[in-house]
Amino acid sequence: MRFSKSLIILIVGALLAVCFAGYSAGRVAPVKVVSKLEDPHKDLVVMVEASMVEIPLSELYSAGMPVISEGGKAVSVEHILECLKKPKSGVVKAGAKLAVSHGAVAETVSVIHQAYYAGPPTDRQLQYQDVGTSAKVKVRILSEDKISVEISFEHSGLDKGELNGDTGDTIIERNWTGSLTVDAGEPTIVGATQDENTGVFLIITVNI
């Protein structure tokens, strides 16, 4: 039986169309997977050092400081470091060191049970109170030289009075809380306070 050339071409075309249709129906469309970018800082640890520094105002003025304003904006870290280089010109009263993972929180507490004398001279009594330093820090690395820091720093200590004076010993408390962005490796003033003769500053240094 002989088939015409055109009939053969028609049959072959129909078979190809059926095969292609079957392939298209059975093919699964590729699924597009969007992966979340990995935080480049996720495994890094930041070292935070906080120091509470006490300096006589006269020494700060000698170092070139103008007048202290609220928050310590008139005084620079350079003024404070200059005073600390000189004997008896300043002292680090308390401090804390913490290792904090990127995006995490770290806390340290150092407390002692302190004896002190309280009350009027005629009725001076020995008492006890927990005093010391605590610091809580959260950090987030913004770039290779910028770090966001949230810090809470609390310190209590004993100010010794004269045993036979008008007042006994006094417990002094100082607290700072703040959020700021700092340069890696650069000391930064977090807060400041002063009385008649003395300036007290909280300084932090952060290193990646």
Beta strands, then each sheet from edge to edge (+ up, - down):
strand 1: 45-56
strand 2: 91-101
strand 3: 105-118
strand 4: 125-141
strand 5: 146-159
strand 6: 170-183
strand 7: 188-194
strand 8: 198-207
sheet 1: 2+ 1- 8+ 7-
sheet 2: 3+ 4- 5+ 6-
end
